[in-house]
Amino acid sequence: MPTIVVDEEEKEILKHALEIYLSDLREEIYKTESHETKPPLKREEIILKELLKRVGTSN
């Protein structure tokens, strides 16, 4: 798996961007009426939450 090295400022910006996108994605999932569209969006939400955890705990 490739490793991306970021400094503390970049880490905070990345974390902030993920939080904003995740918030928007949750709203999109809530408003989506298509049963075909929801599962991929929910999968994306799960992946983003995991990434956010990893960004928050990486050094």
PyMOL commands that place a pseudoatom at each C-alpha (Angstrom):
pseudoatom trace, name=CA, resn=MET, resi=1, chain=A, elem=C, hetatm=0, pos=[0.000, 0.000, 0.000]
pseudoatom trace, name=CA, resn=PRO, resi=2, chain=A, elem=C, hetatm=0, pos=[1.441, 3.411, -0.921]
pseudoatom trace, name=CA, resn=THR, resi=3, chain=A, elem=C, hetatm=0, pos=[2.276, 5.793, 1.892]
pseudoatom trace, name=CA, resn=ILE, resi=4, chain=A, elem=C, hetatm=0, pos=[1.657, 9.510, 1.717]
pseudoatom trace, name=CA, resn=VAL, resi=5, chain=A, elem=C, hetatm=0, pos=[3.777, 11.679, 3.972]
pseudoatom trace, name=CA, resn=VAL, resi=6, chain=A, elem=C, hetatm=0, pos=[2.122, 14.901, 5.106]
pseudoatom trace, name=CA, resn=ASP, resi=7, chain=A, elem=C, hetatm=0, pos=[3.116, 17.517, 7.635]
pseudoatom trace, name=CA, resn=GLU, resi=8, chain=A, elem=C, hetatm=0, pos=[0.880, 18.566, 10.531]
pseudoatom trace, name=CA, resn=GLU, resi=9, chain=A, elem=C, hetatm=0, pos=[-0.736, 21.470, 8.645]
pseudoatom trace, name=CA, resn=GLU, resi=10, chain=A, elem=C, hetatm=0, pos=[-1.504, 19.276, 5.635]
pseudoatom trace, name=CA, resn=LYS, resi=11, chain=A, elem=C, hetatm=0, pos=[-2.932, 16.612, 7.933]
pseudoatom trace, name=CA, resn=GLU, resi=12, chain=A, elem=C, hetatm=0, pos=[-5.308, 19.112, 9.530]
pseudoatom trace, name=CA, resn=ILE, resi=13, chain=A, elem=C, hetatm=0, pos=[-6.423, 20.435, 6.136]
pseudoatom trace, name=CA, resn=LEU, resi=14, chain=A, elem=C, hetatm=0, pos=[-7.004, 16.892, 4.860]
pseudoatom trace, name=CA, resn=LYS, resi=15, chain=A, elem=C, hetatm=0, pos=[-8.943, 16.010, 8.004]
pseudoatom trace, name=CA, resn=HIS, resi=16, chain=A, elem=C, hetatm=0, pos=[-11.089, 19.138, 7.638]
pseudoatom trace, name=CA, resn=ALA, resi=17, chain=A, elem=C, hetatm=0, pos=[-11.792, 18.398, 3.948]
pseudoatom trace, name=CA, resn=LEU, resi=18, chain=A, elem=C, hetatm=0, pos=[-12.806, 14.823, 4.761]
pseudoatom trace, name=CA, resn=GLU, resi=19, chain=A, elem=C, hetatm=0, pos=[-15.139, 16.020, 7.531]
pseudoatom trace, name=CA, resn=ILE, resi=20, chain=A, elem=C, hetatm=0, pos=[-16.848, 18.505, 5.198]
pseudoatom trace, name=CA, resn=TYR, resi=21, chain=A, elem=C, hetatm=0, pos=[-17.192, 15.957, 2.401]
pseudoatom trace, name=CA, resn=LEU, resi=22, chain=A, elem=C, hetatm=0, pos=[-18.519, 13.351, 4.821]
pseudoatom trace, name=CA, resn=SER, resi=23, chain=A, elem=C, hetatm=0, pos=[-21.136, 15.786, 6.091]
pseudoatom trace, name=CA, resn=ASP, resi=24, chain=A, elem=C, hetatm=0, pos=[-22.252, 16.553, 2.527]
pseudoatom trace, name=CA, resn=LEU, resi=25, chain=A, elem=C, hetatm=0, pos=[-22.291, 12.844, 1.682]
pseudoatom trace, name=CA, resn=ARG, resi=26, chain=A, elem=C, hetatm=0, pos=[-24.531, 12.045, 4.657]
pseudoatom trace, name=CA, resn=GLU, resi=27, chain=A, elem=C, hetatm=0, pos=[-26.996, 14.664, 3.450]
pseudoatom trace, name=CA, resn=GLU, resi=28, chain=A, elem=C, hetatm=0, pos=[-26.872, 13.203, -0.066]
pseudoatom trace, name=CA, resn=ILE, resi=29, chain=A, elem=C, hetatm=0, pos=[-27.540, 9.703, 1.296]
pseudoatom trace, name=CA, resn=TYR, resi=30, chain=A, elem=C, hetatm=0, pos=[-30.488, 11.001, 3.316]
pseudoatom trace, name=CA, resn=LYS, resi=31, chain=A, elem=C, hetatm=0, pos=[-32.012, 12.804, 0.324]
pseudoatom trace, name=CA, resn=THR, resi=32, chain=A, elem=C, hetatm=0, pos=[-31.374, 10.038, -2.223]
pseudoatom trace, name=CA, resn=GLU, resi=33, chain=A, elem=C, hetatm=0, pos=[-34.523, 8.177, -3.149]
pseudoatom trace, name=CA, resn=SER, resi=34, chain=A, elem=C, hetatm=0, pos=[-32.904, 5.705, -5.535]
pseudoatom trace, name=CA, resn=HIS, resi=35, chain=A, elem=C, hetatm=0, pos=[-32.393, 2.307, -3.943]
pseudoatom trace, name=CA, resn=GLU, resi=36, chain=A, elem=C, hetatm=0, pos=[-29.643, 1.620, -6.480]
pseudoatom trace, name=CA, resn=THR, resi=37, chain=A, elem=C, hetatm=0, pos=[-27.680, 4.726, -5.557]
pseudoatom trace, name=CA, resn=LYS, resi=38, chain=A, elem=C, hetatm=0, pos=[-27.733, 4.422, -1.768]
pseudoatom trace, name=CA, resn=PRO, resi=39, chain=A, elem=C, hetatm=0, pos=[-25.517, 1.326, -1.298]
pseudoatom trace, name=CA, resn=PRO, resi=40, chain=A, elem=C, hetatm=0, pos=[-22.488, 2.800, -3.129]
pseudoatom trace, name=CA, resn=LEU, resi=41, chain=A, elem=C, hetatm=0, pos=[-22.918, 6.065, -1.240]
pseudoatom trace, name=CA, resn=LYS, resi=42, chain=A, elem=C, hetatm=0, pos=[-23.076, 4.227, 2.084]
pseudoatom trace, name=CA, resn=ARG, resi=43, chain=A, elem=C, hetatm=0, pos=[-19.953, 2.253, 1.142]
pseudoatom trace, name=CA, resn=GLU, resi=44, chain=A, elem=C, hetatm=0, pos=[-18.213, 5.538, 0.358]
pseudoatom trace, name=CA, resn=GLU, resi=45, chain=A, elem=C, hetatm=0, pos=[-19.299, 6.853, 3.764]
pseudoatom trace, name=CA, resn=ILE, resi=46, chain=A, elem=C, hetatm=0, pos=[-17.779, 3.828, 5.511]
pseudoatom trace, name=CA, resn=ILE, resi=47, chain=A, elem=C, hetatm=0, pos=[-14.488, 4.244, 3.641]
pseudoatom trace, name=CA, resn=LEU, resi=48, chain=A, elem=C, hetatm=0, pos=[-14.341, 7.975, 4.396]
pseudoatom trace, name=CA, resn=LYS, resi=49, chain=A, elem=C, hetatm=0, pos=[-14.989, 7.369, 8.101]
pseudoatom trace, name=CA, resn=GLU, resi=50, chain=A, elem=C, hetatm=0, pos=[-12.115, 4.885, 8.173]
pseudoatom trace, name=CA, resn=LEU, resi=51, chain=A, elem=C, hetatm=0, pos=[-9.826, 7.302, 6.338]
pseudoatom trace, name=CA, resn=LEU, resi=52, chain=A, elem=C, hetatm=0, pos=[-10.772, 10.051, 8.760]
pseudoatom trace, name=CA, resn=LYS, resi=53, chain=A, elem=C, hetatm=0, pos=[-9.862, 7.800, 11.702]
pseudoatom trace, name=CA, resn=ARG, resi=54, chain=A, elem=C, hetatm=0, pos=[-6.516, 6.994, 10.099]
pseudoatom trace, name=CA, resn=VAL, resi=55, chain=A, elem=C, hetatm=0, pos=[-5.731, 10.629, 9.364]
pseudoatom trace, name=CA, resn=GLY, resi=56, chain=A, elem=C, hetatm=0, pos=[-6.665, 11.567, 12.910]
pseudoatom trace, name=CA, resn=THR, resi=57, chain=A, elem=C, hetatm=0, pos=[-4.377, 8.966, 14.455]
pseudoatom trace, name=CA, resn=SER, resi=58, chain=A, elem=C, hetatm=0, pos=[-1.422, 9.054, 12.065]
pseudoatom trace, name=CA, resn=ASN, resi=59, chain=A, elem=C, hetatm=0, pos=[1.785, 10.851, 13.017]
for i in range(1, 59): cmd.bond("trace and resi %d" % i, "trace and resi %d" % (i + 1))
show_as sticks, trace
zoom trace
